[in-house]
Every structure is written in structure tokens, then in C-alpha cells.
Amino acid sequence: MLLMETAPVLVTVWFVLIAVLWIGFFFLECFDFGVALHLKVTARNNKERRVMINTIGPVWDGNEVWLLTAGGAMFAAFPGWYASMFSGLYLPLLLVLVGLILRGVAFEYRAKHDDRRWRQMLDWFAIIGSFLPALVLGIGFANFVVGLPNDGLLWTGNFWALFMPFGLLGGVLLVAICLMHGATFLTLKTRGIVRDKARNYIKVAGWVTVGLLAVFVVCQNIFWPANSEFGNFTIITWVLGILSVVAGVGSLLATRAQRDGWAFALGGVTIATLFAGIFFKMYGNIGFAQDETVAVADRLNMVTAASSPTTLTIMSVAALIFVPLVIAYQAWSYWVFSKRISTKNIPDDVEVAA
């Protein structure tokens, strides 16, 4: 069946825009989550942790806006999709929300009280608050690849069914990617001991991450190929998956060559191509398994879940105006805070062994 016969143009456009918002979120938030995870993985004292937190201090909350925007766009453009996900997957999304709250509390209040135990507690808030969303979202998107069972309206599975082997692989993979992307960001944004430790982490754990990625890509394309009534994208998902693995290897080699900018950029390509392949798999069915016993007009898919053409038209005009402004502002903020920092920039009176 031809693509344009199954999905109106604006429906396809907004699916692509939502995919872009999610990919942008993962590109930005993966290094954000990863830096927080490194507070205990590679940092050994308060000075090193302060350096790590300061690298993301000006941008972490702006990165989370991409998640809010993606959720808001889903609500407005595909209310059926939003309703089925946020009601059926209530508990997993609650865990994501709890994690984001813990992160916010940690970053905002860590420096408010000069006590070692206080800082240790909030460091763990930041770590748990970064680990939970990465794990849950990784498991969730792996399940979207498989296809969530539904009755034509809502998800009909149970919470524990999400933790199938491929789902767990997706969760572990995203946590590993966050750690690697966070480490490449630290090599790009720091000097001295923190940069050296981040580079050593990549040399040791980077190949494990690439190996997990390769297994995920192979399983995704062999067991759940992107072939549905909305189009056959199997070749595209294979190409994107291979590009993701190649970019991951390139990031490791760039780190070894001390080309920090290239390492970070290629890490971003790894994330972007991985999730682009997942969204190609989700095209049309939006992550839900299509029950052949349910009439086509009643199935939960991209077309039946979409808003009216008038709503999508108004949203398109608003997006053309405001999205470039938001991107320009965020790019400017990264430019302003682009300089490297090190433990020498942290006053000695805050260094407490922990």
C-alpha cells in the first residue's frame, strides 16, 4: 500500500516532527544523564563532582524541555496515541517523572547546605534520577519496536510484560549509551583529571556499549523488521542501525585520537540514527501491534489517533514560528557556556572527600 494512500501529509509531517523532538531529547539528555551517572562512576571527590555538575548546570533543564515539547506535541497532534500511552503505561511514566523530579532537586539544592552527607544524598538523587528515566525509556522504546498489545484503543499488557529480554536489552543499552555520551561530553568540556578519567572510562567500557548496540540492531531488524501496511522500511532500518554502530566505533577511535569534538558528534550520530531506526519501525503503528481481528478503521495507529486537519494546520504554523526561535536560543546558550573547566576552577573550601 502506498505511503500517501495510508497517511495524510500533515499526519506524516507531525509524526516526523515528534520523532525529531524525541531524537533531540535523547541526543541532549543522554549526555546530561550520563554526566550525572558519572558522579559515582568516575568522580572520587567533591571537586570532581562539582566540575561535572557545572558542565551541565546551565543546560540540564533546557534539555528536559525537549521531552515536554515531545509530550505536548503528541497530546495535540495524536491525542489517541497520547491517551493510550499515558494511561496504559502510567507506572513506567510515573517512574520517569519521579526520576526527573529527583534530578531537579539534586541540581538545585546540592550547594544550598555545606554538609558532606547532604551532598552525598543529593548526588544519589541525581544518579537515581538519571538512571531511572534512561532505563525506563530504553525499555519502553524497545517494546515499541516489538509492538505493544492493544484492543484497538488501549495497551492491554501488564507492567511486568515490558521486562522481556529485548526490553531489558533496550534499557541496559540506553543506560550504557548515556554513560558513554556523558563521558565524551566531559572530555569535551573539562581539563585535567576529570577529562582523563572520562577518557579512560570510554577506553574500557566503550566497546561494551558498541557491542550491546550491535546486538540490539541485529535483533531489531531480524526478529521485528519494519514491514507493515504503512510501508516496508526494513532496508532503511538496517542502514540506520549499521550507521549507528559505525558511528559508535568512530566515536571510540576519535576519543583515542583525542579528537573530542568529533567523538561527541559521532556519539550524537549514534543516538540519532538508533532512534531514527526505531521511529521508522513505529511509522504508522506508533509502537502498537496491529490486531488483525480488529477492523482497520478501529485499529490504534497513526491515522486513527491523529487530530483533525484544522488542528494540525494551526500547529504547523505555530511550529514554523516558534521552533526555530527555541533552537536558536538553546544553541546560543551552549555557545555562551562552551569553555572547558577543571578542578582548578573550583575553590578549595568546597573540596571534601566523599
C-alpha positions as a Markdown table, in Angstrom:
| # | Residue | x | y | z |
|---|---|---|---|---|
| 1 | Met | 0.0 | 0.0 | 0.0 |
| 2 | Leu | 1.4 | 3.4 | -0.9 |
| 3 | Leu | 2.6 | 5.7 | 1.8 |
| 4 | Met | 0.4 | 8.7 | 0.7 |
| 5 | Glu | -2.7 | 6.5 | 0.5 |
| 6 | Thr | -2.5 | 5.4 | 4.1 |
| 7 | Ala | -1.4 | 8.6 | 5.9 |
| 8 | Pro | -2.4 | 12.2 | 5.1 |
| 9 | Val | 0.5 | 14.6 | 4.6 |
| 10 | Leu | 0.1 | 16.6 | 7.8 |
| 11 | Val | -0.2 | 13.4 | 9.8 |
| 12 | Thr | 3.1 | 12.2 | 8.4 |
| 13 | Val | 4.7 | 15.6 | 9.0 |
| 14 | Trp | 3.7 | 15.6 | 12.6 |
| 15 | Phe | 4.9 | 12.1 | 13.2 |
| 16 | Val | 8.3 | 13.1 | 11.8 |
| 17 | Leu | 8.3 | 16.3 | 13.9 |
| 18 | Ile | 7.6 | 14.3 | 17.1 |
| 19 | Ala | 10.3 | 11.8 | 16.1 |
| 20 | Val | 12.7 | 14.7 | 15.7 |
| 21 | Leu | 11.7 | 16.1 | 19.1 |
| 22 | Trp | 12.3 | 12.7 | 20.7 |
| 23 | Ile | 15.7 | 12.3 | 18.9 |
| 24 | Gly | 16.7 | 15.8 | 20.0 |
| 25 | Phe | 15.8 | 14.9 | 23.6 |
| 26 | Phe | 17.8 | 11.7 | 23.6 |
| 27 | Phe | 20.8 | 13.5 | 21.9 |
| 28 | Leu | 20.8 | 16.2 | 24.6 |
| 29 | Glu | 19.6 | 14.3 | 27.6 |
| 30 | Cys | 21.8 | 11.2 | 27.1 |
| 31 | Phe | 25.0 | 13.2 | 27.9 |
| 32 | Asp | 23.0 | 15.0 | 30.7 |
| 33 | Phe | 22.0 | 11.7 | 32.3 |
| 34 | Gly | 25.5 | 10.3 | 31.6 |
| 35 | Val | 27.3 | 13.1 | 33.4 |
| 36 | Ala | 25.1 | 12.6 | 36.5 |
| 37 | Leu | 25.8 | 8.9 | 36.4 |
| 38 | His | 29.5 | 9.6 | 36.4 |
| 39 | Leu | 29.2 | 11.4 | 39.8 |
| 40 | Lys | 29.9 | 8.0 | 41.4 |
| 41 | Val | 31.3 | 6.0 | 38.4 |
| 42 | Thr | 34.4 | 8.1 | 37.8 |
| 43 | Ala | 34.4 | 11.0 | 40.3 |
| 44 | Arg | 36.3 | 10.4 | 43.5 |
| 45 | Asn | 35.9 | 13.7 | 45.5 |
| 46 | Asn | 33.6 | 16.7 | 45.8 |
| 47 | Lys | 35.8 | 18.9 | 43.5 |
| 48 | Glu | 35.5 | 16.4 | 40.6 |
| 49 | Arg | 31.7 | 16.1 | 41.2 |
| 50 | Arg | 31.4 | 19.9 | 41.2 |
| 51 | Val | 33.2 | 20.1 | 37.9 |
| 52 | Met | 30.9 | 17.5 | 36.4 |
| 53 | Ile | 27.7 | 19.2 | 37.7 |
| 54 | Asn | 29.0 | 22.6 | 36.4 |
| 55 | Thr | 29.4 | 21.3 | 32.9 |
| 56 | Ile | 25.6 | 20.6 | 32.7 |
| 57 | Gly | 24.5 | 23.2 | 35.2 |
| 58 | Pro | 23.5 | 25.9 | 32.6 |
| 59 | Val | 21.8 | 23.4 | 30.2 |
| 60 | Trp | 20.2 | 20.4 | 32.0 |
| 61 | Asp | 16.8 | 22.0 | 32.5 |
| 62 | Gly | 16.7 | 23.3 | 28.9 |
| 63 | Asn | 17.5 | 19.7 | 27.7 |
| 64 | Glu | 14.4 | 18.4 | 29.5 |
| 65 | Val | 12.2 | 20.9 | 27.7 |
| 66 | Trp | 12.6 | 18.7 | 24.6 |
| 67 | Leu | 10.8 | 15.9 | 26.5 |
| 68 | Leu | 8.0 | 18.2 | 27.5 |
| 69 | Thr | 7.6 | 19.5 | 23.9 |
| 70 | Ala | 7.5 | 16.0 | 22.5 |
| 71 | Gly | 4.8 | 15.0 | 25.0 |
| 72 | Gly | 2.9 | 18.2 | 24.3 |
| 73 | Ala | 3.1 | 17.6 | 20.5 |
| 74 | Met | 1.9 | 14.1 | 21.0 |
| 75 | Phe | -1.1 | 15.3 | 23.0 |
| 76 | Ala | -2.1 | 17.9 | 20.4 |
| 77 | Ala | -1.3 | 16.1 | 17.2 |
| 78 | Phe | -2.1 | 12.5 | 18.2 |
| 79 | Pro | -4.4 | 12.6 | 21.2 |
| 80 | Gly | -5.3 | 8.9 | 20.7 |
| 81 | Trp | -1.6 | 8.0 | 20.9 |
| 82 | Tyr | -1.1 | 10.2 | 23.9 |
| 83 | Ala | -4.1 | 8.8 | 25.8 |
| 84 | Ser | -3.2 | 5.2 | 25.2 |
| 85 | Met | 0.4 | 5.6 | 26.2 |
| 86 | Phe | -0.1 | 7.8 | 29.2 |
| 87 | Ser | -3.0 | 5.8 | 30.6 |
| 88 | Gly | -1.8 | 2.3 | 29.8 |
| 89 | Leu | 1.9 | 3.0 | 30.6 |
| 90 | Tyr | 1.1 | 5.0 | 33.7 |
| 91 | Leu | 3.5 | 3.3 | 36.1 |
| 92 | Pro | 6.6 | 3.4 | 33.8 |
| 93 | Leu | 6.0 | 7.1 | 33.0 |
| 94 | Leu | 5.5 | 7.8 | 36.7 |
| 95 | Leu | 9.0 | 6.3 | 37.3 |
| 96 | Val | 10.4 | 8.7 | 34.6 |
| 97 | Leu | 8.7 | 11.6 | 36.3 |
| 98 | Val | 10.0 | 10.6 | 39.8 |
| 99 | Gly | 13.5 | 10.4 | 38.3 |
| 100 | Leu | 13.3 | 13.9 | 36.7 |
| 101 | Ile | 12.0 | 15.3 | 40.0 |
| 102 | Leu | 14.9 | 13.8 | 41.9 |
| 103 | Arg | 17.4 | 15.3 | 39.4 |
| 104 | Gly | 15.9 | 18.7 | 39.7 |
| 105 | Val | 16.0 | 18.6 | 43.4 |
| 106 | Ala | 19.6 | 17.4 | 43.4 |
| 107 | Phe | 20.9 | 20.1 | 41.0 |
| 108 | Glu | 19.0 | 23.0 | 42.6 |
| 109 | Tyr | 19.7 | 22.2 | 46.2 |
| 110 | Arg | 23.1 | 20.4 | 46.3 |
| 111 | Ala | 25.0 | 23.6 | 47.0 |
| 112 | Lys | 22.5 | 25.0 | 49.5 |
| 113 | His | 23.9 | 23.3 | 52.5 |
| 114 | Asp | 27.6 | 22.8 | 53.3 |
| 115 | Asp | 27.5 | 19.3 | 54.7 |
| 116 | Arg | 29.1 | 16.2 | 53.3 |
| 117 | Arg | 26.1 | 13.9 | 54.0 |
| 118 | Trp | 23.8 | 16.4 | 52.4 |
| 119 | Arg | 25.8 | 16.4 | 49.2 |
| 120 | Gln | 26.1 | 12.6 | 49.2 |
| 121 | Met | 22.4 | 12.3 | 49.5 |
| 122 | Leu | 21.7 | 14.7 | 46.6 |
| 123 | Asp | 24.4 | 13.1 | 44.5 |
| 124 | Trp | 22.5 | 9.8 | 44.8 |
| 125 | Phe | 19.3 | 11.7 | 43.9 |
| 126 | Ala | 21.0 | 12.9 | 40.7 |
| 127 | Ile | 22.2 | 9.4 | 39.9 |
| 128 | Ile | 18.9 | 7.6 | 40.6 |
| 129 | Gly | 17.1 | 10.4 | 38.9 |
| 130 | Ser | 19.2 | 9.9 | 35.8 |
| 131 | Phe | 19.3 | 6.1 | 35.9 |
| 132 | Leu | 15.5 | 5.6 | 36.2 |
| 133 | Pro | 14.4 | 7.6 | 33.1 |
| 134 | Ala | 17.2 | 6.2 | 31.0 |
| 135 | Leu | 16.4 | 2.6 | 32.0 |
| 136 | Val | 12.6 | 3.0 | 31.7 |
| 137 | Leu | 12.7 | 4.9 | 28.3 |
| 138 | Gly | 15.1 | 2.3 | 26.9 |
| 139 | Ile | 12.8 | -0.5 | 27.9 |
| 140 | Gly | 9.8 | 1.4 | 26.6 |
| 141 | Phe | 11.2 | 2.1 | 23.1 |
| 142 | Ala | 12.4 | -1.5 | 22.8 |
| 143 | Asn | 8.8 | -2.5 | 23.5 |
| 144 | Phe | 7.7 | -0.1 | 20.8 |
| 145 | Val | 9.9 | -2.0 | 18.4 |
| 146 | Val | 8.2 | -5.3 | 19.3 |
| 147 | Gly | 4.8 | -3.7 | 19.3 |
| 148 | Leu | 2.6 | -3.3 | 22.4 |
| 149 | Pro | -0.6 | -5.4 | 22.5 |
| 150 | Asn | -3.8 | -3.4 | 22.4 |
| 151 | Asp | -7.6 | -3.8 | 22.0 |
| 152 | Gly | -7.9 | -1.1 | 19.3 |
| 153 | Leu | -7.9 | 1.7 | 21.9 |
| 154 | Leu | -5.5 | 1.0 | 24.9 |
| 155 | Trp | -2.5 | -1.1 | 25.8 |
| 156 | Thr | -3.7 | -4.4 | 27.1 |
| 157 | Gly | -0.4 | -5.8 | 28.5 |
| 158 | Asn | 0.8 | -5.7 | 32.1 |
| 159 | Phe | 3.8 | -3.9 | 33.7 |
| 160 | Trp | 6.0 | -6.9 | 34.1 |
| 161 | Ala | 5.5 | -8.0 | 30.5 |
| 162 | Leu | 7.6 | -4.9 | 29.5 |
| 163 | Phe | 10.6 | -6.6 | 31.0 |
| 164 | Met | 11.1 | -9.2 | 28.3 |
| 165 | Pro | 14.7 | -9.9 | 27.2 |
| 166 | Phe | 14.7 | -7.4 | 24.3 |
| 167 | Gly | 13.1 | -4.8 | 26.5 |
| 168 | Leu | 15.8 | -5.3 | 29.2 |
| 169 | Leu | 18.4 | -5.1 | 26.5 |
| 170 | Gly | 17.0 | -1.7 | 25.4 |
| 171 | Gly | 17.1 | -0.4 | 28.9 |
| 172 | Val | 20.6 | -1.5 | 29.6 |
| 173 | Leu | 21.7 | -0.2 | 26.2 |
| 174 | Leu | 20.3 | 3.3 | 26.8 |
| 175 | Val | 22.0 | 3.5 | 30.2 |
| 176 | Ala | 25.3 | 2.4 | 28.7 |
| 177 | Ile | 24.9 | 4.9 | 25.8 |
| 178 | Cys | 24.2 | 7.7 | 28.4 |
| 179 | Leu | 27.4 | 6.8 | 30.3 |
| 180 | Met | 29.4 | 6.8 | 27.1 |
| 181 | His | 27.8 | 10.0 | 25.7 |
| 182 | Gly | 28.3 | 11.7 | 29.1 |
| 183 | Ala | 31.9 | 10.7 | 29.2 |
| 184 | Thr | 32.5 | 12.1 | 25.7 |
| 185 | Phe | 30.8 | 15.3 | 26.8 |
| 186 | Leu | 33.1 | 15.5 | 29.8 |
| 187 | Thr | 36.2 | 15.1 | 27.6 |
| 188 | Leu | 34.9 | 18.0 | 25.5 |
| 189 | Lys | 34.0 | 20.3 | 28.4 |
| 190 | Thr | 36.7 | 19.7 | 31.0 |
| 191 | Arg | 40.5 | 19.7 | 31.5 |
| 192 | Gly | 42.8 | 17.8 | 33.8 |
| 193 | Ile | 41.9 | 14.8 | 36.0 |
| 194 | Val | 38.2 | 14.8 | 35.1 |
| 195 | Arg | 38.9 | 14.7 | 31.4 |
| 196 | Asp | 41.5 | 11.9 | 31.9 |
| 197 | Lys | 39.1 | 9.8 | 33.9 |
| 198 | Ala | 36.3 | 10.2 | 31.3 |
| 199 | Arg | 38.6 | 9.2 | 28.5 |
| 200 | Asn | 39.8 | 6.1 | 30.5 |
| 201 | Tyr | 36.2 | 5.1 | 31.0 |
| 202 | Ile | 35.4 | 5.3 | 27.3 |
| 203 | Lys | 38.5 | 3.2 | 26.5 |
| 204 | Val | 37.4 | 0.5 | 29.0 |
| 205 | Ala | 33.6 | 0.5 | 28.6 |
| 206 | Gly | 33.0 | 2.0 | 25.2 |
| 207 | Trp | 33.5 | -1.3 | 23.3 |
| 208 | Val | 30.9 | -3.0 | 25.6 |
| 209 | Thr | 28.4 | -0.3 | 24.7 |
| 210 | Val | 29.0 | -0.7 | 21.0 |
| 211 | Gly | 28.7 | -4.4 | 21.3 |
| 212 | Leu | 25.3 | -4.0 | 23.1 |
| 213 | Leu | 24.2 | -1.6 | 20.3 |
| 214 | Ala | 25.2 | -4.1 | 17.6 |
| 215 | Val | 23.1 | -6.9 | 19.3 |
| 216 | Phe | 20.1 | -4.5 | 19.6 |
| 217 | Val | 20.3 | -3.5 | 16.0 |
| 218 | Val | 20.6 | -7.1 | 14.7 |
| 219 | Cys | 17.7 | -8.3 | 17.0 |
| 220 | Gln | 15.5 | -5.4 | 16.0 |
| 221 | Asn | 15.9 | -6.0 | 12.3 |
| 222 | Ile | 15.8 | -9.8 | 12.2 |
| 223 | Phe | 13.0 | -10.5 | 14.7 |
| 224 | Trp | 10.9 | -7.4 | 14.2 |
| 225 | Pro | 11.5 | -6.0 | 10.7 |
| 226 | Ala | 9.9 | -2.6 | 9.8 |
| 227 | Asn | 7.3 | -4.0 | 7.4 |
| 228 | Ser | 3.7 | -3.1 | 7.8 |
| 229 | Glu | 0.6 | -1.9 | 5.9 |
| 230 | Phe | 2.1 | 1.6 | 6.0 |
| 231 | Gly | 5.3 | 0.6 | 4.1 |
| 232 | Asn | 8.3 | -1.5 | 4.1 |
| 233 | Phe | 11.3 | 0.3 | 5.7 |
| 234 | Thr | 13.4 | -2.8 | 6.5 |
| 235 | Ile | 16.3 | -1.7 | 4.3 |
| 236 | Ile | 16.2 | 1.8 | 5.9 |
| 237 | Thr | 16.3 | 0.5 | 9.4 |
| 238 | Trp | 19.2 | -1.8 | 8.6 |
| 239 | Val | 21.1 | 1.1 | 7.1 |
| 240 | Leu | 20.4 | 3.3 | 10.1 |
| 241 | Gly | 21.3 | 0.6 | 12.5 |
| 242 | Ile | 24.6 | -0.1 | 10.8 |
| 243 | Leu | 25.4 | 3.6 | 10.7 |
| 244 | Ser | 24.7 | 3.8 | 14.4 |
| 245 | Val | 27.2 | 1.0 | 15.1 |
| 246 | Val | 29.8 | 2.6 | 12.8 |
| 247 | Ala | 29.4 | 6.0 | 14.3 |
| 248 | Gly | 29.8 | 4.4 | 17.8 |
| 249 | Val | 33.1 | 2.8 | 16.7 |
| 250 | Gly | 34.1 | 6.2 | 15.2 |
| 251 | Ser | 33.4 | 7.9 | 18.5 |
| 252 | Leu | 35.7 | 5.5 | 20.3 |
| 253 | Leu | 38.5 | 5.9 | 17.8 |
| 254 | Ala | 38.1 | 9.7 | 17.9 |
| 255 | Thr | 38.4 | 9.6 | 21.7 |
| 256 | Arg | 41.6 | 7.5 | 21.4 |
| 257 | Ala | 43.0 | 10.2 | 18.9 |
| 258 | Gln | 42.0 | 12.9 | 21.4 |
| 259 | Arg | 39.6 | 14.5 | 18.9 |
| 260 | Asp | 37.0 | 15.3 | 21.5 |
| 261 | Gly | 34.6 | 17.3 | 19.3 |
| 262 | Trp | 34.5 | 14.5 | 16.7 |
| 263 | Ala | 34.0 | 11.9 | 19.4 |
| 264 | Phe | 31.0 | 13.8 | 20.9 |
| 265 | Ala | 29.5 | 14.5 | 17.4 |
| 266 | Leu | 29.8 | 10.8 | 16.4 |
| 267 | Gly | 28.3 | 9.8 | 19.7 |
| 268 | Gly | 25.3 | 12.0 | 18.8 |
| 269 | Val | 25.1 | 10.4 | 15.4 |
| 270 | Thr | 25.0 | 7.0 | 17.1 |
| 271 | Ile | 22.0 | 8.1 | 19.2 |
| 272 | Ala | 20.2 | 9.9 | 16.3 |
| 273 | Thr | 20.4 | 7.0 | 13.9 |
| 274 | Leu | 19.5 | 4.4 | 16.5 |
| 275 | Phe | 16.3 | 6.2 | 17.4 |
| 276 | Ala | 15.6 | 7.2 | 13.8 |
| 277 | Gly | 15.5 | 3.5 | 13.0 |
| 278 | Ile | 13.1 | 2.9 | 15.9 |
| 279 | Phe | 10.8 | 5.6 | 14.7 |
| 280 | Phe | 10.8 | 4.1 | 11.1 |
| 281 | Lys | 9.7 | 0.8 | 12.8 |
| 282 | Met | 7.0 | 2.7 | 14.6 |
| 283 | Tyr | 5.8 | 4.6 | 11.5 |
| 284 | Gly | 2.1 | 4.0 | 11.1 |
| 285 | Asn | 1.6 | 1.6 | 14.0 |
| 286 | Ile | 3.1 | 4.1 | 16.6 |
| 287 | Gly | 4.5 | 1.3 | 18.5 |
| 288 | Phe | 1.4 | -0.9 | 18.9 |
| 289 | Ala | 0.9 | -4.4 | 17.5 |
| 290 | Gln | -1.9 | -4.4 | 14.9 |
| 291 | Asp | -4.6 | -7.0 | 15.8 |
| 292 | Glu | -5.9 | -8.5 | 12.6 |
| 293 | Thr | -9.2 | -9.3 | 14.3 |
| 294 | Val | -9.9 | -5.5 | 14.8 |
| 295 | Ala | -11.3 | -3.6 | 11.8 |
| 296 | Val | -8.7 | -1.4 | 10.0 |
| 297 | Ala | -10.7 | 1.8 | 10.8 |
| 298 | Asp | -10.7 | 0.9 | 14.5 |
| 299 | Arg | -7.1 | 0.0 | 14.9 |
| 300 | Leu | -4.9 | 2.2 | 17.0 |
| 301 | Asn | -2.4 | 3.7 | 14.5 |
| 302 | Met | -1.0 | 7.0 | 13.4 |
| 303 | Val | -4.1 | 7.9 | 11.2 |
| 304 | Thr | -6.8 | 6.9 | 13.7 |
| 305 | Ala | -5.0 | 8.6 | 16.6 |
| 306 | Ala | -4.4 | 11.9 | 14.8 |
| 307 | Ser | -6.2 | 15.2 | 15.4 |
| 308 | Ser | -8.3 | 17.0 | 12.8 |
| 309 | Pro | -6.6 | 18.6 | 9.7 |
| 310 | Thr | -7.5 | 22.0 | 11.1 |
| 311 | Thr | -5.7 | 21.4 | 14.4 |
| 312 | Leu | -2.6 | 20.0 | 12.6 |
| 313 | Thr | -2.6 | 23.1 | 10.3 |
| 314 | Ile | -2.7 | 25.5 | 13.2 |
| 315 | Met | 0.0 | 23.6 | 14.9 |
| 316 | Ser | 2.2 | 23.6 | 11.8 |
| 317 | Val | 2.0 | 27.4 | 11.6 |
| 318 | Ala | 2.9 | 27.8 | 15.3 |
| 319 | Ala | 5.8 | 25.3 | 14.9 |
| 320 | Leu | 7.2 | 27.2 | 11.9 |
| 321 | Ile | 7.4 | 30.3 | 14.0 |
| 322 | Phe | 8.5 | 29.2 | 17.4 |
| 323 | Val | 10.6 | 26.0 | 16.9 |
| 324 | Pro | 13.4 | 27.9 | 15.1 |
| 325 | Leu | 13.4 | 30.5 | 17.9 |
| 326 | Val | 13.8 | 27.9 | 20.6 |
| 327 | Ile | 16.5 | 26.1 | 18.8 |
| 328 | Ala | 18.4 | 29.3 | 18.2 |
| 329 | Tyr | 18.2 | 30.3 | 21.8 |
| 330 | Gln | 19.4 | 26.9 | 23.0 |
| 331 | Ala | 22.3 | 26.9 | 20.5 |
| 332 | Trp | 23.2 | 30.4 | 21.8 |
| 333 | Ser | 23.2 | 29.2 | 25.4 |
| 334 | Tyr | 25.6 | 26.3 | 24.5 |
| 335 | Trp | 27.9 | 28.8 | 22.8 |
| 336 | Val | 28.0 | 31.1 | 25.8 |
| 337 | Phe | 28.9 | 28.2 | 28.1 |
| 338 | Ser | 31.3 | 26.4 | 25.7 |
| 339 | Lys | 34.6 | 26.9 | 27.6 |
| 340 | Arg | 36.3 | 24.0 | 29.4 |
| 341 | Ile | 36.5 | 23.9 | 33.2 |
| 342 | Ser | 38.7 | 21.9 | 35.6 |
| 343 | Thr | 39.1 | 21.3 | 39.3 |
| 344 | Lys | 41.4 | 24.4 | 39.3 |
| 345 | Asn | 38.2 | 26.5 | 38.7 |
| 346 | Ile | 36.6 | 25.1 | 41.9 |
| 347 | Pro | 37.5 | 26.9 | 45.2 |
| 348 | Asp | 39.5 | 24.8 | 47.7 |
| 349 | Asp | 37.0 | 25.4 | 50.5 |
| 350 | Val | 34.4 | 23.1 | 48.9 |
| 351 | Glu | 36.7 | 20.1 | 48.5 |
| 352 | Val | 35.6 | 17.5 | 50.9 |
| 353 | Ala | 36.5 | 13.8 | 50.5 |
| 354 | Ala | 33.4 | 11.7 | 49.8 |
